[in-house]
């Protein structure tokens, strides 16, 4: 089948078998490998992307469900030279170690701060529960997200 | 001048999602490898029919065990594992047939066309049953002895892979136990735990026209990987080109070669690059998890609380092969340390029985051997204290090690700070404070030692003063590269942007790689020594140019200073060279390089008496430290390790029935999430610089599981608890 989708503002037309998933299309067809895949069943959160503004596990999104969608991946949030505030906060607060869960964490955290600009630690924990991390023990991820929220509120104050 | 030395080298690329991991690599013409795994735990392979699979369009290679050279077996140390099962399968999940095809879909379809006929053999799953006379033999005993490595003690009982014994003889320990006022014996079972790196094993092998294998793999030690491939496949070093990639998590499990040998044979058979990526189902059912164990520990105790004798026996489930264990005696490197613990017991005997069963082969996971034994020993210690009516801290202090350490230079070092770490942990968790009946508090004491290793590095300086450290160390997430850069920058008193860290195995013959919490300590030491050598060479250049005796030049504060007051910058000195100055060094650790540090961990839990659920509320981790290079990375190592210890105690048991893993996905196998996060207080003692660069990766995951179990015992009463703590059991014990 043929689907059309917009990823990070760029329009794509993709020929794909209908049983392929969005994470496969992103990684293998569009070569956007910032989105990672681990559990393949929507538990670990490393494949988190925004689909029409909503957080999804891209391993659970079949090609057809992505047809006509607007997708935002980690590559759409910032670049190495122009990091987004959340990306910068993950560096400043040590919110990553191996980095494999980090794109998913940052996409999910970005969506959180869009929804709740100044979350409490408990709100961060609740929102981010679907993003596993095995390296950090999570504490510095929470600090990163709260730090990004602080930086944002200072900037807009 | 402000130097932000600690900023991570790999920060921007990782947060921007552009860091390239092995799974992100695609090669022109690359095929996808998939494997058919054994559905039965122990069987003779009667026939394999691959004809239909071979005929399928898009399939470029189909291999079974018979298609590979009979002598090929692989292993990190003991080479007992065939690349594909040959004649027999020994565990559910063993690789039997492999396919390389143009897409994953075609590869999977091809595997469905393969027919394997098995003739079941009696199987055995429990190590203590497997070692009994008459148990089914998984390997021919003669071949086990033939495969055994030099340091390996192969026992006489059935299915024994290795059984080293340390300390007293059986007779001596029996006699000593007989002298005690009380003898306590407890048995603890610990589960298989998966490393749960979120990057499953993946590798790509591409052979070029010259016969060189180009390898991209989620593997943490390239020089060791080259060694395994040389020894296992008969390749030469110049035939191996191993690329350095970041790892998406390691925790010990990425030391295994996993599918690299198979990808090599598929690439050879197909003439195309082949990628094999494990799914998470394959990881959980056929990875290389932490060994499950049963630890039986007996202690002879006097009325005053002194432990006079101890006999610890560990029965470790090796799984069907020993190939994933790199330790020289084919057991687990932390076993002995954990069995002795931070205690001085006059007569003690430790036995590590590593026994083959028809289950998934175990590998290394953070604190291999120590997580199991420390769990048993620290729970046992608390149970004894309770039984003799002694305070848990006082009992540990009475028996705690008092011998001064040996310093790095071989002289007397500092005494163990057991009292300080224990008392701080006790105060921070409130061990003596009143508590409601369903709140429990517990503590554990850990002595962590690093094991030695050989490391190599190359340091160079350009004529314009730019420094480069070449290292074969993989960045597995801990921030090693950042720490190396910091150390070099500090040695030369330059900004970190004047230092590059280059990862390459070129011109490096030996290197132990990431592991054992050794890297900061050993590569740090190597980097400091290389810096001194380069500084000496630069001083010689200055001496020649300016007529100063080299001995009259000192490198101080980033400048070469002569005793007559003249001084030159690093760049001025480097500019005297016409080309790069290069220093190459290999350093083999001596016993004095071993780091010995003590830590205490404590936990507070809530036990729900109706459901049996244990909820961690607070955790404390108290550490002796030496020189810390990067405090943020250091603390994050502790936090990550503590959470793995929490998972080990409360939820992470990779269950199986009759050799079949019954938790084959991350719905079933749970690790801690943010929702499980208790408060964590990390307390570092004032630095003791005589300890040198202190390791931190492994120790803190060994103590948290027993601290949590001891906190549960505080509520439910004195029982030897198996982990993970099952709510049904806790409910039964906690019932009013």
Contacts between the chains, C-beta under 8 A, distances in Angstrom:
chain1	res1	chain2	res2	distance
A	17	B	105	7.2
A	27	B	24	7.6
A	28	B	26	7.9
A	31	B	26	7.8
A	33	B	17	7.8
A	33	B	20	7.0
A	33	B	23	7.7
A	33	B	24	3.9
A	34	B	16	7.3
A	34	B	17	2.4
A	34	B	18	6.4
A	35	B	17	7.2
A	36	B	21	7.6
A	36	B	23	7.4
A	36	B	198	7.2
A	36	B	199	7.2
A	36	B	248	7.1
A	37	B	23	7.6
A	38	B	198	4.4
A	38	B	199	6.9
A	38	B	200	6.3
A	38	B	280	5.8
A	38	B	666	7.9
A	39	B	280	4.7
A	39	B	665	6.7
A	39	B	666	4.2
A	40	B	279	6.2
A	40	B	280	6.1
A	40	B	281	8.0
A	41	B	280	7.8
A	41	B	665	5.6
A	41	B	666	6.5
A	41	B	667	6.4
A	43	B	665	7.5
A	43	B	666	4.1
A	43	B	667	5.9
A	44	B	198	5.9
A	44	B	280	8.0
A	44	B	666	5.7
A	46	B	198	5.2
A	73	B	17	7.2
A	74	B	16	7.0
A	74	B	17	3.4
A	75	B	16	7.5
A	75	B	17	5.5
A	75	B	18	7.5
A	78	B	15	7.9
A	78	B	16	6.1
A	79	B	16	5.7
A	79	B	18	7.8
A	80	B	12	4.3
A	80	B	13	5.9
A	80	B	16	4.6
A	80	B	18	6.0
A	81	B	12	7.8
A	83	B	12	6.4
A	83	B	15	6.3
A	83	B	16	6.5
A	87	B	15	4.0
A	87	B	16	6.3
A	88	B	15	7.6
A	90	B	11	8.0
A	90	B	15	4.9
A	91	B	7	7.4
A	91	B	8	6.6
A	91	B	11	4.1
A	91	B	12	7.2
A	91	B	15	5.9
A	94	B	8	8.0
A	94	B	632	4.5
A	94	B	633	6.9
A	94	B	636	5.3
A	96	B	11	7.8
A	96	B	14	5.6
A	96	B	15	6.6
A	97	B	477	3.8
A	97	B	478	6.4
A	97	B	479	7.0
A	97	B	636	6.4
A	97	B	640	6.8
A	98	B	197	7.3
A	98	B	198	7.9
A	98	B	199	7.3
A	98	B	246	7.0
A	98	B	247	6.0
A	98	B	248	5.2
A	98	B	249	4.6
A	98	B	250	7.4
A	98	B	476	6.4
A	98	B	477	2.8
A	99	B	10	6.8
A	99	B	14	3.3
A	99	B	15	7.7
A	99	B	19	5.6
A	99	B	246	6.5
A	99	B	248	7.0
A	99	B	477	6.8
A	100	B	21	6.7
A	100	B	197	7.3
A	100	B	198	4.7
A	100	B	199	4.6
A	100	B	248	3.0
A	100	B	249	5.9
A	101	B	198	5.1
A	102	B	14	5.5
A	102	B	15	5.9
A	102	B	17	7.7
A	103	B	17	4.2
A	106	B	15	6.2
A	106	B	17	7.9
A	124	B	674	7.5
A	125	B	674	4.3
A	125	B	675	6.2
A	125	B	677	6.3
A	126	B	674	8.0
A	126	B	675	7.4
A	128	B	674	5.0
A	129	B	673	4.9
A	129	B	674	5.1
A	129	B	675	4.6
A	130	B	673	7.7
A	131	B	674	7.7
A	132	B	196	7.8
A	132	B	198	6.4
A	132	B	666	7.8
A	132	B	671	6.3
A	132	B	673	6.3
A	133	B	198	7.6
A	134	B	195	7.6
A	134	B	196	5.0
A	134	B	197	6.1
A	134	B	198	6.1
A	134	B	249	5.3
A	134	B	251	6.9
A	134	B	640	7.2
A	134	B	644	7.3
A	134	B	671	6.7
A	135	B	249	6.2
A	135	B	477	5.1
A	135	B	636	7.5
A	135	B	640	4.9
A	136	B	636	5.4
A	136	B	639	6.3
A	136	B	640	5.3
A	137	B	636	7.2
A	137	B	638	7.9
A	137	B	639	3.3
A	137	B	640	4.4
A	137	B	641	7.6
A	137	B	642	6.0
A	137	B	643	3.9
A	137	B	677	8.0
A	137	B	680	7.2
A	138	B	639	7.7
A	138	B	643	7.0
A	138	B	672	7.8
A	138	B	673	7.9
A	138	B	674	5.0
A	138	B	677	5.6
A	139	B	636	7.8
A	139	B	639	5.0
A	139	B	677	7.4
A	139	B	680	6.2
A	140	B	632	7.7
A	140	B	636	5.5
A	140	B	639	7.1
A	141	B	674	7.7
A	142	B	674	7.2
A	142	B	677	7.9
